[in-house]
Amino acid sequence: MDSSPRDTKQPQLTRRRMLALSAGSGLAALLSAGPHGALAQQPPPPGFEPAPASGDTFNVEEIVDSGHRFFGSTSRGLALAVQNVFERWGKPNGYILGQEAAGAFFGGLRYGEGRVYTRNMGERVVFWQGPSLGFDFGGAGNRTMILIYHLPNVEIMFQRFAGIDGSAYLVAGFAVSALAGRGEGTRDVVLVPIRTGVGLKLGVNIGYLKFTPQSTWNPF
């Protein structure tokens, strides 16, 4: 974390400040929204094989426990959302806990910051940003858990992950979607974000997320 002195006379809009402000409004919107059934539920795309259990994967109980500690009082539907993802995608071999802010009006931007956790490849801070296009409007601040599948090493996270068509839906008040990026051989790395602050952001969009080791405002 950044421990350098802050200029109280001329506060700047840093990414961390933006994420903190946006997350507050997004969490409040979630609490007022109540539970929702799953919408547009679809199986993984053709060619994706659910990840089998192995020594480097995480089980449902571990992910739900980490999520409960991270999401706190907003996690009532988390277990249902995580179980839904496990049924579709299998057991992940990594996950991210972080927060993000997003806004759109037929085209938008998303910025996030979090930490990658793996069983035997270590941990590290990551940042993500990206544009979106489509029938989408509003703004949201989210606490976000991203389950990671087929991750060969942490460094491969630093690339663009494109949204998988038809993978976005709601379950128990949590927004779930999926993105795919280059992996090893013919097997893609798949990210499945589980977000809280649904907020005012509605609609369906397509886009990508670019992960970087340092913070940047450039979404491209």
ZALUMTOR-363389 format. One record per residue (C-alpha): residue in one letter; residue number from 1; chain; x, y, z. Coordinates in Angstrom, 2 decimals, always signed. Each point is the difference from the previous one (the first is absolute). Example, Ala and Ser with C-alpha at 12.3 -4.5 7.8 and 13.67 -1.06 7.14 Angstrom:
2
+------+------+-------+---------+---------+---------+
: resn : resi : chain :       u :       v :       w :
+------+------+-------+---------+---------+---------+
:    A :    1 :     A :  +12.30 :   -4.50 :   +7.80 :
:    S :    2 :     A :   +1.37 :   +3.44 :   -0.66 :
+------+------+-------+---------+---------+---------+
This chain:
220
+------+------+-------+---------+---------+---------+
: resn : resi : chain :       u :       v :       w :
+------+------+-------+---------+---------+---------+
:    M :    1 :     A :   +0.00 :   +0.00 :   +0.00 :
:    D :    2 :     A :   +1.11 :   +3.55 :   -0.66 :
:    S :    3 :     A :   +1.20 :   +1.62 :   +3.25 :
:    S :    4 :     A :   +1.26 :   +3.26 :   -1.52 :
:    P :    5 :     A :   -1.34 :   +3.31 :   +1.41 :
:    R :    6 :     A :   -3.15 :   +1.32 :   -1.63 :
:    D :    7 :     A :   -0.55 :   +3.58 :   -1.11 :
:    T :    8 :     A :   -3.08 :   +1.06 :   +1.96 :
:    K :    9 :     A :   -0.22 :   +3.36 :   -1.73 :
:    Q :   10 :     A :   -0.30 :   -1.35 :   -3.51 :
:    P :   11 :     A :   -1.47 :   -3.52 :   +0.12 :
:    Q :   12 :     A :   +0.40 :   -1.96 :   -3.21 :
:    L :   13 :     A :   -2.35 :   -2.55 :   -1.51 :
:    T :   14 :     A :   +2.13 :   -3.09 :   +0.30 :
:    R :   15 :     A :   -1.22 :   -3.41 :   -1.10 :
:    R :   16 :     A :   -0.16 :   -1.14 :   +3.61 :
:    R :   17 :     A :   -2.11 :   +3.03 :   +1.00 :
:    M :   18 :     A :   -2.35 :   -0.58 :   -2.95 :
:    L :   19 :     A :   -0.41 :   -3.68 :   +0.88 :
:    A :   20 :     A :   -0.76 :   +0.79 :   +3.64 :
:    L :   21 :     A :   -2.61 :   +2.63 :   -0.86 :
:    S :   22 :     A :   -1.66 :   -2.16 :   -2.65 :
:    A :   23 :     A :   -0.06 :   -3.15 :   +2.12 :
:    G :   24 :     A :   -2.04 :   +1.76 :   +2.69 :
:    S :   25 :     A :   -2.79 :   +0.95 :   -2.38 :
:    G :   26 :     A :   +0.04 :   -3.42 :   -1.68 :
:    L :   27 :     A :   -0.28 :   -1.92 :   +3.27 :
:    A :   28 :     A :   -2.88 :   +2.17 :   +1.15 :
:    A :   29 :     A :   -1.83 :   -0.69 :   -3.25 :
:    L :   30 :     A :   +0.53 :   -3.73 :   +0.43 :
:    L :   31 :     A :   -1.45 :   -0.01 :   +3.52 :
:    S :   32 :     A :   -3.13 :   +1.76 :   -1.24 :
:    A :   33 :     A :   -0.37 :   -2.26 :   -3.04 :
:    G :   34 :     A :   -0.66 :   -3.27 :   +1.84 :
:    P :   35 :     A :   +0.55 :   -3.51 :   -1.44 :
:    H :   36 :     A :   -0.48 :   -0.73 :   -3.69 :
:    G :   37 :     A :   -0.41 :   -3.23 :   -1.90 :
:    A :   38 :     A :   +2.49 :   -1.02 :   -2.62 :
:    L :   39 :     A :   -0.50 :   +1.56 :   -3.42 :
:    A :   40 :     A :   +1.20 :   -1.31 :   -3.36 :
:    Q :   41 :     A :   +1.79 :   -2.95 :   +1.60 :
:    Q :   42 :     A :   +2.08 :   -1.84 :   -2.57 :
:    P :   43 :     A :   +2.61 :   -2.75 :   +0.12 :
:    P :   44 :     A :   +3.68 :   +0.66 :   -0.70 :
:    P :   45 :     A :   +0.87 :   +0.48 :   -3.69 :
:    P :   46 :     A :   +0.71 :   -3.04 :   -2.20 :
:    G :   47 :     A :   +3.48 :   -1.38 :   +0.49 :
:    F :   48 :     A :   +0.36 :   +1.06 :   +3.63 :
:    E :   49 :     A :   +0.55 :   -2.93 :   +2.34 :
:    P :   50 :     A :   -0.93 :   +0.69 :   +3.64 :
:    A :   51 :     A :   +3.15 :   +0.10 :   +2.11 :
:    P :   52 :     A :   +0.53 :   -3.28 :   +1.91 :
:    A :   53 :     A :   +0.99 :   -0.16 :   +3.64 :
:    S :   54 :     A :   +3.76 :   +0.06 :   +0.54 :
:    G :   55 :     A :   +2.56 :   +1.00 :   +2.58 :
:    D :   56 :     A :   +0.10 :   +3.61 :   -1.17 :
:    T :   57 :     A :   -3.76 :   +0.70 :   -0.22 :
:    F :   58 :     A :   -2.38 :   +1.50 :   +2.55 :
:    N :   59 :     A :   -3.24 :   -1.58 :   +1.15 :
:    V :   60 :     A :   -3.38 :   +1.65 :   +0.54 :
:    E :   61 :     A :   +0.41 :   +0.33 :   +3.77 :
:    E :   62 :     A :   +3.35 :   +1.80 :   -0.31 :
:    I :   63 :     A :   -1.31 :   +2.48 :   -2.57 :
:    V :   64 :     A :   -3.22 :   +0.69 :   +1.91 :
:    D :   65 :     A :   +1.93 :   +0.48 :   +3.25 :
:    S :   66 :     A :   +2.39 :   +2.49 :   -1.63 :
:    G :   67 :     A :   -2.95 :   +1.75 :   -1.61 :
:    H :   68 :     A :   -1.92 :   +0.28 :   +3.27 :
:    R :   69 :     A :   +2.97 :   +1.69 :   +1.67 :
:    F :   70 :     A :   +0.47 :   +2.33 :   -2.97 :
:    F :   71 :     A :   -3.62 :   +0.91 :   -0.86 :
:    G :   72 :     A :   -1.15 :   +0.08 :   +3.62 :
:    S :   73 :     A :   -3.69 :   +0.76 :   +0.56 :
:    T :   74 :     A :   -0.76 :   +0.01 :   -3.74 :
:    S :   75 :     A :   +0.90 :   -3.69 :   -0.40 :
:    R :   76 :     A :   -3.38 :   -1.61 :   +0.70 :
:    G :   77 :     A :   -0.30 :   -1.27 :   -3.57 :
:    L :   78 :     A :   +3.71 :   -0.66 :   -0.54 :
:    A :   79 :     A :   -0.14 :   -3.73 :   +0.70 :
:    L :   80 :     A :   -2.74 :   -0.47 :   -2.60 :
:    A :   81 :     A :   +1.91 :   +2.04 :   -2.57 :
:    V :   82 :     A :   +3.26 :   -1.88 :   +0.61 :
:    Q :   83 :     A :   -1.72 :   -3.40 :   -0.16 :
:    N :   84 :     A :   -1.59 :   +1.05 :   -3.29 :
:    V :   85 :     A :   +3.42 :   +0.89 :   -1.44 :
:    F :   86 :     A :   +1.57 :   -3.26 :   +1.23 :
:    E :   87 :     A :   -2.76 :   -2.01 :   -1.68 :
:    R :   88 :     A :   +0.76 :   +1.69 :   -3.33 :
:    W :   89 :     A :   +3.76 :   +0.50 :   +0.09 :
:    G :   90 :     A :   +1.40 :   -2.43 :   +2.58 :
:    K :   91 :     A :   +2.66 :   +0.76 :   +2.62 :
:    P :   92 :     A :   +2.23 :   +3.07 :   -0.53 :
:    N :   93 :     A :   +3.75 :   -0.05 :   +0.60 :
:    G :   94 :     A :   +0.09 :   +3.68 :   +0.93 :
:    Y :   95 :     A :   -2.22 :   +2.91 :   +0.95 :
:    I :   96 :     A :   +0.09 :   +3.77 :   +0.39 :
:    L :   97 :     A :   -1.57 :   +2.13 :   +2.73 :
:    G :   98 :     A :   -0.26 :   +3.68 :   -0.84 :
:    Q :   99 :     A :   -2.21 :   +2.95 :   -0.73 :
:    E :  100 :     A :   -0.86 :   +1.89 :   -3.16 :
:    A :  101 :     A :   -1.95 :   +2.94 :   -1.36 :
:    A :  102 :     A :   -1.87 :   +0.12 :   -3.29 :
:    G :  103 :     A :   -2.18 :   +2.35 :   -1.97 :
:    A :  104 :     A :   -1.65 :   -0.14 :   -3.40 :
:    F :  105 :     A :   -2.36 :   +1.69 :   -2.42 :
:    F :  106 :     A :   -0.07 :   -2.33 :   -3.04 :
:    G :  107 :     A :   +3.75 :   -0.19 :   +0.51 :
:    G :  108 :     A :   +1.89 :   -0.03 :   +3.25 :
:    L :  109 :     A :   +3.14 :   -0.57 :   +2.01 :
:    R :  110 :     A :   +0.88 :   -2.23 :   +2.94 :
:    Y :  111 :     A :   +2.94 :   +0.29 :   +2.41 :
:    G :  112 :     A :   +0.98 :   -2.45 :   +2.72 :
:    E :  113 :     A :   +2.67 :   -0.91 :   +2.51 :
:    G :  114 :     A :   +0.49 :   -3.21 :   +2.00 :
:    R :  115 :     A :   +2.23 :   -2.87 :   +0.99 :
:    V :  116 :     A :   +0.45 :   -3.39 :   -1.69 :
:    Y :  117 :     A :   +0.02 :   -3.04 :   +2.29 :
:    T :  118 :     A :   +1.28 :   -3.40 :   -1.11 :
:    R :  119 :     A :   +0.76 :   -3.27 :   +1.75 :
:    N :  120 :     A :   +3.63 :   -0.37 :   -1.04 :
:    M :  121 :     A :   +0.90 :   +2.93 :   -2.29 :
:    G :  122 :     A :   -0.02 :   +2.77 :   +2.60 :
:    E :  123 :     A :   -2.00 :   +3.22 :   +0.26 :
:    R :  124 :     A :   +0.31 :   +3.42 :   -1.57 :
:    V :  125 :     A :   -1.87 :   +3.26 :   -0.53 :
:    V :  126 :     A :   -1.61 :   +0.50 :   -3.42 :
:    F :  127 :     A :   -1.87 :   +2.81 :   -1.72 :
:    W :  128 :     A :   -2.56 :   -0.23 :   -2.78 :
:    Q :  129 :     A :   -1.73 :   +2.40 :   -2.34 :
:    G :  130 :     A :   -1.99 :   -0.22 :   -3.19 :
:    P :  131 :     A :   -2.67 :   +1.43 :   -2.30 :
:    S :  132 :     A :   -3.40 :   -1.40 :   -0.89 :
:    L :  133 :     A :   -2.52 :   +0.57 :   -2.77 :
:    G :  134 :     A :   -3.68 :   -0.85 :   -0.15 :
:    F :  135 :     A :   -3.42 :   +0.74 :   +1.43 :
:    D :  136 :     A :   +1.28 :   +1.02 :   +3.41 :
:    F :  137 :     A :   -0.43 :   +3.02 :   +2.25 :
:    G :  138 :     A :   +0.54 :   +1.11 :   +3.56 :
:    G :  139 :     A :   +2.79 :   -0.30 :   +2.53 :
:    A :  140 :     A :   +1.00 :   -2.46 :   +2.70 :
:    G :  141 :     A :   +2.63 :   -0.56 :   +2.65 :
:    N :  142 :     A :   +0.70 :   -3.64 :   +0.72 :
:    R :  143 :     A :   +1.82 :   -2.25 :   +2.35 :
:    T :  144 :     A :   +1.10 :   -2.76 :   -2.32 :
:    M :  145 :     A :   +1.13 :   -3.60 :   +0.24 :
:    I :  146 :     A :   +1.48 :   -1.42 :   -3.20 :
:    L :  147 :     A :   +0.42 :   -3.77 :   -0.25 :
:    I :  148 :     A :   +2.86 :   -1.06 :   -2.28 :
:    Y :  149 :     A :   +0.12 :   -3.22 :   -2.02 :
:    H :  150 :     A :   +2.98 :   -1.68 :   -1.73 :
:    L :  151 :     A :   +2.52 :   +2.57 :   +1.28 :
:    P :  152 :     A :   +3.50 :   -1.38 :   -0.82 :
:    N :  153 :     A :   +1.85 :   +2.85 :   +1.76 :
:    V :  154 :     A :   -0.87 :   +3.38 :   +1.51 :
:    E :  155 :     A :   +1.91 :   +1.98 :   -2.64 :
:    I :  156 :     A :   -2.39 :   -1.17 :   -2.73 :
:    M :  157 :     A :   -2.68 :   +2.14 :   +1.66 :
:    F :  158 :     A :   +1.52 :   +3.08 :   -1.63 :
:    Q :  159 :     A :   -1.92 :   -0.04 :   -3.27 :
:    R :  160 :     A :   -3.46 :   +0.79 :   -1.37 :
:    F :  161 :     A :   -2.95 :   -2.23 :   +0.85 :
:    A :  162 :     A :   -3.01 :   +0.27 :   -2.31 :
:    G :  163 :     A :   -3.58 :   -0.54 :   +1.14 :
:    I :  164 :     A :   -1.58 :   -3.35 :   -0.90 :
:    D :  165 :     A :   -3.25 :   +0.60 :   -1.84 :
:    G :  166 :     A :   -3.13 :   -0.98 :   +1.92 :
:    S :  167 :     A :   +1.80 :   -0.57 :   +3.30 :
:    A :  168 :     A :   -1.46 :   +2.92 :   +2.01 :
:    Y :  169 :     A :   -2.81 :   -0.64 :   +2.47 :
:    L :  170 :     A :   -1.20 :   +0.77 :   +3.53 :
:    V :  171 :     A :   -0.31 :   -2.49 :   +2.83 :
:    A :  172 :     A :   -0.99 :   +0.79 :   +3.59 :
:    G :  173 :     A :   +0.72 :   +3.70 :   -0.49 :
:    F :  174 :     A :   +3.50 :   -0.58 :   -1.39 :
:    A :  175 :     A :   +1.03 :   +0.77 :   -3.58 :
:    V :  176 :     A :   +1.96 :   -2.82 :   -1.66 :
:    S :  177 :     A :   +1.79 :   +0.03 :   -3.36 :
:    A :  178 :     A :   +2.95 :   -1.71 :   -1.70 :
:    L :  179 :     A :   +3.06 :   +1.09 :   -2.00 :
:    A :  180 :     A :   +2.66 :   -1.97 :   -1.85 :
:    G :  181 :     A :   +3.64 :   +0.71 :   -0.79 :
:    R :  182 :     A :   +3.08 :   -1.74 :   -1.37 :
:    G :  183 :     A :   +1.20 :   -2.98 :   +2.01 :
:    E :  184 :     A :   +2.49 :   -2.77 :   -0.60 :
:    G :  185 :     A :   -0.47 :   -2.20 :   -3.04 :
:    T :  186 :     A :   -3.60 :   -0.06 :   -1.20 :
:    R :  187 :     A :   -1.55 :   +0.59 :   +3.42 :
:    D :  188 :     A :   -1.15 :   +3.55 :   +0.79 :
:    V :  189 :     A :   +0.26 :   +1.65 :   +3.38 :
:    V :  190 :     A :   -3.58 :   +0.78 :   +1.10 :
:    L :  191 :     A :   -0.99 :   +2.67 :   +2.52 :
:    V :  192 :     A :   -3.44 :   -0.05 :   +1.66 :
:    P :  193 :     A :   -0.69 :   +3.26 :   +1.89 :
:    I :  194 :     A :   -2.63 :   -0.07 :   +2.76 :
:    R :  195 :     A :   -0.98 :   +3.59 :   +0.82 :
:    T :  196 :     A :   -2.16 :   +1.59 :   +2.65 :
:    G :  197 :     A :   -0.88 :   +3.62 :   -0.81 :
:    V :  198 :     A :   -2.50 :   -0.57 :   -2.79 :
:    G :  199 :     A :   -1.08 :   +3.59 :   +0.62 :
:    L :  200 :     A :   -1.43 :   +1.94 :   -2.91 :
:    K :  201 :     A :   +2.03 :   -1.77 :   -2.67 :
:    L :  202 :     A :   -2.39 :   -1.92 :   -2.25 :
:    G :  203 :     A :   +0.08 :   -1.60 :   -3.40 :
:    V :  204 :     A :   +2.25 :   -2.31 :   -1.98 :
:    N :  205 :     A :   +3.40 :   +0.96 :   -1.34 :
:    I :  206 :     A :   +3.08 :   -1.45 :   -1.59 :
:    G :  207 :     A :   +3.53 :   +1.02 :   +0.79 :
:    Y :  208 :     A :   +3.21 :   -1.11 :   +1.65 :
:    L :  209 :     A :   +2.11 :   +0.52 :   +3.10 :
:    K :  210 :     A :   +3.71 :   +0.73 :   -0.20 :
:    F :  211 :     A :   +1.99 :   -1.12 :   +3.05 :
:    T :  212 :     A :   +3.22 :   +1.84 :   +0.88 :
:    P :  213 :     A :   +2.60 :   -0.19 :   +2.81 :
:    Q :  214 :     A :   -0.21 :   +3.77 :   +0.59 :
:    S :  215 :     A :   -2.88 :   +2.45 :   +0.20 :
:    T :  216 :     A :   -0.88 :   +1.82 :   -3.22 :
:    W :  217 :     A :   -2.89 :   +2.14 :   -1.24 :
:    N :  218 :     A :   +0.44 :   -1.28 :   -3.58 :
:    P :  219 :     A :   -2.73 :   -2.63 :   -0.62 :
:    F :  220 :     A :   +1.42 :   -0.96 :   -3.41 :
+------+------+-------+---------+---------+---------+
